[in-house]
């Protein structure tokens, strides 16, 4: 077997595959349960593992595609970037959506994004409105965090020149902060069992992961998503945990108010990962949203 037929030394399951997109080996899990198609986009420092509690149930009524976003999980970490897409930039990640759909022969999908995955879902809907039929946004970063972070412009050439050293620095900093960060994701920290935490560490710290994360930082910039929200015309479900410590619930509530016709649900006793802390409620609200807008 070839290397891309394994994930961390384990043969791929029948639902897993690597799909080549401009030289990037995109790790996917796909299960076809009908229409519409859902594409699941996880947040930073996570992987498709974040959808483990909802994937199979959602796939009972829809085709579900979960991916490991570039720089995370088992998706390859090219360095330097040589293809037409920079998979580490927000725009490059958003453009992976139609590229993946093309390779699978699927016309459009409902994007389900959590945290920075929600940011990418929004950006993809803005860049490719004909390929995004709906949005489910769980605690996305729109007014702060990833969607607005950038270095002073004069620093980018310096940081690019220092990329090898930057990759080492990124490794040191992330190793120190990884556990605290994951505990912050959850309102109920006891849900972060040792086996789950080690799984996320193993998913993230693969291959040239320090350099890949450095490239992700270099690709980040202020997306000004808030200025373009009024142009979106797509069914949208917005979800926030009432105890989210990463994205203030008030920001997610504001997002729902600024998106035309968006539906808002606030999950009680829940942090930044509603699909992990409240999976049954998450499934219920997503399926209700799909029944409302996509039933044939």
HELIX and SHEET records of a PDB file:
HELIX    1   1 UNK A    3  UNK A    5  5                                   3    
HELIX    2   2 UNK A   48  UNK A   51  5                                   4    
HELIX    3   3 UNK A   55  UNK A   58  1                                   4    
HELIX    4   4 UNK A   90  UNK A  104  1                                  15    
HELIX    5   5 UNK A  116  UNK A  127  1                                  12    
HELIX    6   6 UNK A  145  UNK A  147  5                                   3    
HELIX    7   7 UNK A  153  UNK A  161  1                                   9    
HELIX    8   8 UNK A  163  UNK A  185  1                                  23    
HELIX    9   9 UNK A  189  UNK A  191  5                                   3    
HELIX   10  10 UNK A  194  UNK A  204  1                                  11    
HELIX   11  11 UNK A  209  UNK A  219  1                                  11    
HELIX   12  12 UNK A  225  UNK A  227  5                                   3    
HELIX   13  13 UNK A  229  UNK A  231  5                                   3    
HELIX   14  14 UNK A  249  UNK A  258  1                                  10    
HELIX   15  15 UNK A  274  UNK A  277  1                                   4    
HELIX   16  16 UNK A  279  UNK A  294  1                                  16    
SHEET    1   A 2 UNK A   6  UNK A   7  0                                        
SHEET    2   A 2 UNK A  10  UNK A  11 -1                                        
SHEET    1   B 8 UNK A  16  UNK A  21  0                                        
SHEET    2   B 8 UNK A  24  UNK A  32 -1                                        
SHEET    3   B 8 UNK A  63  UNK A  67 -1                                        
SHEET    4   B 8 UNK A  37  UNK A  41  1                                        
SHEET    5   B 8 UNK A 109  UNK A 114  1                                        
SHEET    6   B 8 UNK A 132  UNK A 138  1                                        
SHEET    7   B 8 UNK A 235  UNK A 241  1                                        
SHEET    8   B 8 UNK A 263  UNK A 267  1                                        
END                                                                             
